Amino acid sequence: FWGPEVRSYPPYHFLADSAMALFKTMDPETAHHYSIMAMKYGLAPLGHQTKTDRLASEVCGMRFSAPIGLAAGFDKQGDAVR
């Protein structure tokens, strides 16, 4: 939906912080639903990306430039995968 040039812009992060405050007023299932929808349509802000060889790792012959992590079951249907 919105490209990286918009999602890395500081005012966008203000909107993301405002959305987080709104999510905290919702029941957990509703907040989860809306957060998945935000990620699915590219509305979630991009995470900070650090480029350093210290974080690199190799797993099963594949090289990763940074550690990979995801909360277990957060997007269990894979709705936000691109």
Contacts in CASP RR format, 6 or more apart in sequence:
PFRMAT RR
TARGET T0000
AUTHOR 0000-0000-0000
METHOD contacts of the structure
MODEL  1
FWGPEVRSYPPYHFLADSAMALFKTMDPETAHHYSIMAMKYGLAPLGHQT
KTDRLASEVCGMRFSAPIGLAAGFDKQGDAVR
1 41 0 8 1.000
1 42 0 8 1.000
1 43 0 8 1.000
2 12 0 8 1.000
2 42 0 8 1.000
2 43 0 8 1.000
3 42 0 8 1.000
4 46 0 8 1.000
6 12 0 8 1.000
7 42 0 8 1.000
7 44 0 8 1.000
7 45 0 8 1.000
7 46 0 8 1.000
8 45 0 8 1.000
8 46 0 8 1.000
12 45 0 8 1.000
13 45 0 8 1.000
16 44 0 8 1.000
16 45 0 8 1.000
19 38 0 8 1.000
23 31 0 8 1.000
23 34 0 8 1.000
23 35 0 8 1.000
24 31 0 8 1.000
26 34 0 8 1.000
32 74 0 8 1.000
35 44 0 8 1.000
36 74 0 8 1.000
36 75 0 8 1.000
36 79 0 8 1.000
36 80 0 8 1.000
37 43 0 8 1.000
37 79 0 8 1.000
38 44 0 8 1.000
39 75 0 8 1.000
39 79 0 8 1.000
39 80 0 8 1.000
40 79 0 8 1.000
40 80 0 8 1.000
44 80 0 8 1.000
49 66 0 8 1.000
50 66 0 8 1.000
51 65 0 8 1.000
55 65 0 8 1.000
55 66 0 8 1.000
55 67 0 8 1.000
56 63 0 8 1.000
56 64 0 8 1.000
56 65 0 8 1.000
56 66 0 8 1.000
57 63 0 8 1.000
57 64 0 8 1.000
57 67 0 8 1.000
58 64 0 8 1.000
75 81 0 8 1.000
END
